[in-house]
Amino acid sequence: MPEFGTPAYVERFRLMAKEFTAKYSTKEAALELMQREGILDAKGKLSKNYSAE
């Protein structure tokens, strides 16, 4: 992996961000990802760690 802050590292990050955006650009895919990461619960609401309640 290129050293942090180098042009090669920045380019690698840009490529990975572009791939991530393409993969999760649909609403369904984004919701699935947020549920898997624990941001949303199974009903699609914010999990207790991310809600103000």
C-alpha positions, 0 to 999 in steps of 0.5 A, spaced: 500 500 500 502 506 498 504 511 503 499 515 506 499 522 503 502 521 497 499 522 490 499 514 489 495 513 496 490 519 494 489 516 487 488 509 490 483 512 495 479 516 489 478 509 486 476 505 492 471 511 493 468 511 486 467 503 487 464 504 493 459 509 490 457 505 484 456 499 489 451 502 494 448 508 489 441 504 489 437 506 495 436 498 497 443 497 497 445 503 501 439 501 506 442 494 506 449 497 508 447 501 513 443 495 517 449 491 516 453 496 519 448 497 525 446 504 523 439 502 521 435 497 525 431 491 521 425 496 520 429 501 517 429 506 523 436 509 526 439 504 531 439 506 538 446 508 538 445 513 532 438 516 535 437 522 539 432 518 544 
